Amino acid sequence: MAEVENGGRAPRSSGLKGIGVSPGYAIGRAHLLDRRRMKVPKYHVGATEIPKEIERFEASLAESESQLQEIKDKLQNAGEEHFFILDAHQLMIRDEMLVDGVKNMIREQNINAEWALKKNIKSIRQLFENIDDEYFRERRADVDFVGDRILRNLMGSAHPNLSQVHGDSIIVAHDLSPADTAFLLRTPVLGFCTDVGGKTSHTAIMARSLELPAVVGTDHVTEVVGDGDMLIIDGANGRVIVDPTPEELRHYQRLQLAYSARRAQLAVRKNEPALTQDGVRFRIAGNIELHEECGLVLESGAESVGLYRTEYLYMNRDTLPGEDEQYEHYRHVVALCGAEGATIRTLDLGGDKFITPLKLGRELNPVMGLRAIRFCLREPGIFKVQLRALLRASAHGNLRIMVPLISGLSEVRAVKVLVDACRAELAAEGHAVAERVPLGIMVELPSAAVIADLLAREVDFFAIGTNDLIQYTLAIDRANEHVTYLYRPLHPALLRMLKFIVDSARQAGIRVSMCGEMAGDAFYTAVLVGLGLDELSMNAVSIPLIKTVVRALDTAECRRLVMDVLAMGDAPEIEVLVARRVKEMLRGQIPIEVFDPDRQPQP
């Protein structure tokens, strides 16, 4: 249980546990959003009725797209991040896999449009579930929302929305669609709570962009909360308290006031460098999925873009992005980032029908199959288009190319050959390219970590991807709730691996950064400083806090902490030690509930 700033103990609660995806505290009345599944009619149609069914389906597509456009028109000044998700839903509505898939089922199976839509949405959703990248796996919820909108238009059912919600409400739902959350821009509620979702679900993204406390993945909050119930949302620790006692109310009201004051204080210094007490500077960068998000992370205090995931350029479209289109996206990011520049990751998706035009066969285990650099080397024509666009964009600023899922030296050397070939082609065609474009790799596989000393001689920088490195090293599926308690970034095996990676980079004279979830979690910052990383890259909302924590630390103390934990063999014991030592280092400067070891998952 977390200690509180006045030295007391947080009151006990029989509340629900979920995933805290947007920090802060909300106290208010529950507004239950009814999004119960509709009963889908299933019947066969005759050959003469097929054109009518296809016509009904096409009309529902047009109506769905019109509704999304209407929502966007009402939100012209709402901020770019909301438009990105609604744009993606409009693209899904026009996607060949969805549209042609439903029409073909109607024709070939002689079934009604509703039934065909449900079957096709289910098959598309399954494809997303097989993607290893957590961000893109969470997009399966977007597929559900698009399918639900089209289905409701087919059946003439009303769409649930939040336009009538009062501003003192906490939204409780199975999940929230982007259209739902877009309404909240005009109806400021206090927070969210959902049955499903993860840290990278669209609901989590929206909650962070709106700076509203949110807890997702509670499993059954809609079953235990009634409309109008008093709720407390603890977005920092992933707790939902139903019908709190007077003691609990007073406790969280105090936390709420203290948190608001701290947020204001953190924002004052967000643009100052992350300089430790003994004068060591760490670069704090931002992670982005879309080039339009670059301004958001820089505004939050990021010094550069530490990870630009380019996969979104390839998603939900009928054709592959061309060289000129990619060049414009990359040029925009590099130009905005100034002297510190941007690290842009090459394509990290498999070809298992996620890129519609490729029509590649489905794999039994795509997580460990043809994806990322393996796919790029298998399809050098597609890869060279991206490399050419990146090299052209390098003429406009400091651009670094980063290659994901490297497992050995041969892959690195093959990439270098392709980069050199693309550079020669561009020079012959008269295109400007920077004299030097750093080439680095993601160290996210145990095989790469073990030979980090060899890989460091071949590249210009390392970026540690902790999400996959932890998952593959500990053999756990992050999406499987039965083994989440094993997902421990301070596991001794991981700590020793991280030290070897950083030491290998140091010996080779190259920079090393971290861009996984661990980098944006203040609980681990002292350990990462002690390990000797040069840069931490994270989502925008984490940047001010991480910079503040770094400024409060002394690197010598952090190194001593790392040496002590490296001698230990049990992850829970390491977590307790880290929590205690970091609290002592910070001397009350940072909210101590951030360093509560009890927040770590337990079996």
Buried (B, 14 or more C-beta within 10 A) or exposed (E): EBBBEEEEEBBEBEBBBBBBBBBBBBBBBBBBBEBEEBEBEEEEBEEEEBEEBBEBBBEBBEBBBEBBEEBBEBBEEBEEBBBBBBBBBBBBBEBEBBBEBBBEBBBEEBBBBBBBBBBBBEEBBEBBEBBBBBBBBBBBBBBBBBBBBBBBBBBEEEBBBBEEBEEEBBBBBBBBBBBBBBBBBEBEBBBBBBBBBBBBBBBBBBBBBBEBBBBBBBEEBBEEBEEEBBBBBBBBBBBBBBEBEEEBBEBBEBBBEBBEEBBEEBEEEBBEBBEBBEEBEBBBBBBBBBBBBBBBBBEBBBBBBBBBBBBBBBBBBEEBBEBEBBBBBBBBBBBBBEEBBBBBBBBBBBBBBBBBEBEBEEBEEBBEBBBBBBBBBEBBEBBBBBBBBBBBBBBBBBBBBBBBBBBEBEBBEBBBEBBEBBBEBBEEEEBEBBEEBBBBBBBBBBEBBEBBBBBBEBBBBBBBBBBBBBBBBBEBBBBEEEBBEBBBBBBBBBBEBBBBBBBBBBEBEBBBBBBBBBBBBBBBBBBBBBBBBBBBBBBBBBBBBBBBBBBBBBBEBBBEBBEBBBEEEEBEBBBBBBBEBBBEBBEEEBBBBBBBBBBBBEE
